[in-house]
Amino acid sequence: MLIVTLGIAVLGWAALRFFHREAPAPGFPGGDSTSTGVHSVQLWFASQSGDGLVSEPRDVADSGTELHERVAVLIAELERGPEKSGVKTLPAGTALLHVYLDDRGLLTLDLSRAFQQNFRGGTAAENLVIGSLVRTIAGSFPEVRHIQIVCGGSPLTSLGGHLPLDRPLDVGEWP
């Protein structure tokens, strides 16, 4: 009888511990910030007047060492737009599909079809979009010498018909 009573008491104690657990300490959404670093990047957006580009420093989560993740963060931040001043340059819905960097410094950017389909603007807008991309990426990846932009896996001759994109862009020409 003593063993049965003791067994019931142990089961009761275990059930009490199981159903009345302490709530976990509140955390920050998105994971443990101690294992995910933060680094600063320079993003480039159109100026309010639309006659040039302005830079905006931003702290972003360190997405690791994979090239795709690092470039995807930059594209997502550009697509999100400025936090302080300036005007968003990337067409809505633009996302990185693939990226490849060869040993000569040629970075091939494969952007979603929204990049071309949602572009609205003329020569100045086209220059601002491409300049924003080139300056942002070149500023974060000093090993990049040229950028080739493709869209949905297909070559892109131009974004809006004004700036040729059928050959790699020299990042040195976009100071």
N, C-alpha and C positions, 0 to 999 in steps of 0.2 A: 504494500500500500504506500509506503514511503517513496518507493521508486516511481510509482505512477504519479504521485503528487509532485515529486521533483521534476518529472518529465513534463507535466502540464505547466509547471511554473517556467521551465526553460523555454517551452514553445510559446507561452504567453509573452515572455520577455523578448524573444526573437521577433514575434509578430509586432509588438509595440515598436521595436527599433526599425523594423522594415517599413511600417506605415507612417511613422512620424520622423522621417529623416529631416535633417536641417536643410533648408534651401541652399543651393550653392551660392557662393558670393557673386554679386553682380559683376559682369565683365563688360567689355566693350564689344560691340558687334564687329564681326569680321576677323575674329581670332585674337590670339595672344600677341600684343604689340611688342613684347620683349623678344620674341623670336622673329618678328617681321620688322626690318629696319625701315627707316624713312630717309629719303634723300631728296635734295632740292633739284629741280629742273627749271630750265628757261623755256617757256612757251611763247610763241609769237602769234599775235592776233592783229587784225586790222585796226588802225587808229580810228578814233571817232569821226575824223574828217574823211577817212577813206583814201587818204593820199599816201599811206605808207603802213609800216608795221610797227607795233610796240611790243616790248617784251614784258612778260609777267612771270616772276619767280613763283614756283608752287612746290610745296612739299607733297610728295606722293609716296605711297607704300612701295617699298623695295620688293619688286616682283621676282627676285632671284637672278640667276645667271643666264637663263634661256633668252636668246635674242627675241624670239616671238613675244614672250610676255613683256619684256622691257619696251619694245616698240608699241605693242598693243596698249600699254598704259599711256604712252604719249598721244597716240591717236585718240583714245577715249577722252583724254583731258582736253585735247583740241576740239573734239566734237562737242564736249560739254560747254565750252565757251569760257570767256574770261570771268574772273571773280571780282576784279577791281574796275579796270577801265578797258576800253577797246571793244571790238566787235568780233563775234565768232566768224571764222572764215570757212570752216569745213561744212559742206552740205549735211543736212540732217540725215542721220542714219549711217553715216560713214563709219566703217569698222575695218579693222585689219583682218584679212583672210590668211595671208601667208607673207613671209618675209624671208629673204635669203641674202647673205653677205658673202661675196666671194673673196678670194685672197688678194685681189687687186683693189679692193675698196668699193666695189660696185654693190650697192644695196638695191635689191629689187623689192618693191612694195606692191603687194597685190591687195587692193582695197575693194570693198564691197561695191556692188553695182549702184548703190545709193549715192556714192561719190559722184558719179557722172549723171545719173538720172535726176538727182535733186539739185544740181547746180543751176543757179539762176544768176545771170550777170554777163557783163561784157568783158572787154580786154582788161580793165583795171581790176575787176573782181577776180578774174582768172589768175592774174599775176599775184594778187594777195593770197589766194588759196594755195597756190604752188609755193610761193615764198614762205608762207606760214609753215607748210610741211617741211620744206627743205631746211629752213633755219632751225626749226625745233629738233629735227632728227640729227642734223649735222652737229648741233650744239651738245647733244647728249652722246654722240658716237663719233669721236674725233677720227677714228679709223675709216669713216665713210668719206670717199672722194667723189662718188657719183651716185645719183639716185635714178632708178628706172621705175616709173609708175605704170602699173597695169591695173586693169579693173575687171573683177570677176574672172580672173584667169586669162583674159584676152588683152592683147596689146591695145593701148590707148593712144590714138594719134594726137588727140587734143581734148582738153576738158570742155571748152566752149567754142572751139574753132579759131582761137586767136594765138595760142601758145603751143608750139609743137612739142609733143611728148613722145614722139616715136623714136627718140634716142635718149640716152641717159643725160640727166641734168648734172652739170658740174657744180658742186656745192660752193666752190670758190667764186662763182658768178652771182651768188645770192648773199652778199655780205650782211 
